[in-house]
Amino acid sequence: MSNIKTAISIEKPLFDEVDALAVEMEVSRSSVFSMAAREFIQQRKNRKLLESINDACDDASDSIETNVTVKMKSKHRQLVIDQW
């Protein structure tokens, strides 16, 4: 996979944290930013999937199904939040 150089502007405290994390993990700052971007993109995909699942579940027709759906939404939401 080819790499592309880019310039970004971030606050100094955030830069310092990323720099310290890179040292701790023994990787480059670029690697830390790449990992963070991948994670952020995956989280957005997960949230979109969750929204699609929830939209499909919104067609619940009886009270038992509605109750199960509410519990599932809560559990799915917590799973997505915990991953981030």
C-alpha positions in Angstrom: 0.0 0.0 0.0 1.4 3.4 -0.9 1.7 6.2 1.6 0.8 9.8 1.0 2.3 12.6 2.9 0.0 15.3 4.3 0.1 18.2 6.6 -2.4 18.8 9.4 -2.8 21.4 12.0 -3.6 20.3 15.6 -3.4 21.9 19.0 0.0 21.7 20.7 -1.3 19.7 23.7 -2.8 17.1 21.4 0.4 16.9 19.4 2.3 16.4 22.6 0.0 13.5 23.7 0.3 11.9 20.3 4.1 12.2 20.4 4.2 10.7 23.9 1.9 7.9 22.8 4.1 7.2 19.8 7.2 6.9 22.0 5.3 4.7 24.5 4.1 2.4 21.7 7.5 2.5 19.9 5.9 3.6 16.6 6.0 6.7 14.5 3.6 9.6 15.0 2.3 8.9 11.5 1.4 5.4 12.7 -0.5 6.8 15.6 -2.5 9.1 13.3 -3.2 6.3 10.9 -4.4 4.0 13.6 -6.6 6.7 15.0 -8.1 7.5 11.5 -8.8 3.8 10.9 -10.5 3.4 14.2 -12.6 6.6 13.7 -13.7 5.4 10.2 -14.6 1.9 11.6 -16.6 3.5 14.4 -18.6 5.6 11.9 -19.3 2.5 9.8 -20.4 0.6 12.9 -22.7 3.5 13.9 -24.2 3.6 10.4 -24.8 -0.2 10.5 -26.4 0.2 14.0 -28.7 2.9 12.6 -29.7 0.6 9.7 -30.4 -2.2 12.2 -32.4 0.1 14.4 -34.4 1.4 11.4 -35.2 -2.2 10.4 -36.2 -3.0 14.0 -38.5 0.1 14.2 -41.2 -1.9 12.4 -41.9 -3.9 15.6 -45.6 -4.7 15.7 -46.4 -6.0 19.2 -45.5 -5.1 22.7 -43.2 -8.1 23.3 -41.2 -7.4 20.1 -41.1 -3.7 21.0 -39.7 -4.5 24.4 -37.0 -6.7 22.9 -36.1 -4.1 20.4 -35.6 -1.4 23.0 -33.3 -3.7 25.0 -31.4 -4.6 21.8 -30.9 -0.9 20.8 -29.6 -0.1 24.2 -27.1 -3.0 24.1 -26.0 -2.2 20.6 -25.5 1.5 21.5 -23.4 0.5 24.5 -21.3 -1.8 22.4 -20.6 1.0 19.9 -19.8 3.5 22.6 -17.5 1.0 24.5 -15.5 0.4 21.3 -14.8 4.1 20.9 
